[in-house]
């Protein structure tokens, strides 16, 4: 079962990107994965921060939003060091 429809997915990705910007994330890239048949996600978002504290704040915020808004668990996260 799909949690979000395509338009809602793009809006949610935009919401996540705005939140990352609010946390001063840098060089934010969103990759649309929907054309890949066996992709484990619809979108892949990459960014970085200036400190370990900032990167942790971004990652924790994204994880909380996904759990709260979508009732989904984050399966994997990497790159928490700057």
C-alpha positions, 0 to 999 in steps of 0.5 A, spaced: 500 500 500 502 506 498 502 511 503 502 517 499 500 519 492 505 522 487 503 529 488 503 528 495 510 525 495 513 531 491 509 536 496 512 532 502 519 532 499 518 539 498 516 540 506 522 536 508 527 540 503 524 546 507 525 543 513 533 542 512 533 549 509 531 551 516 536 547 519 541 550 515 543 544 511 547 545 505 547 543 498 540 539 498 539 534 492 533 531 491 533 525 487 527 522 484 527 514 484 520 513 482 522 510 475 527 505 478 523 498 478 526 496 485 528 502 488 527 502 496 524 509 496 521 514 492 526 520 493 533 520 496 535 527 499 542 528 500 545 534 504 550 536 508 552 541 514 557 545 517 558 541 524 556 534 527 551 537 531 548 541 525 548 534 521 545 530 527 539 536 528 537 535 521 537 527 521 533 527 527 528 532 525 527 528 518 526 522 522 521 525 527 517 528 521 517 521 517 515 517 523 510 523 525 507 524 518 507 518 515 507 513 521 513 510 517 520 508 520 526 510 517 530 504 515 537 506 514 541 513 515 548 514 514 553 520 514 552 523 520 559 525 521 561 532 517 
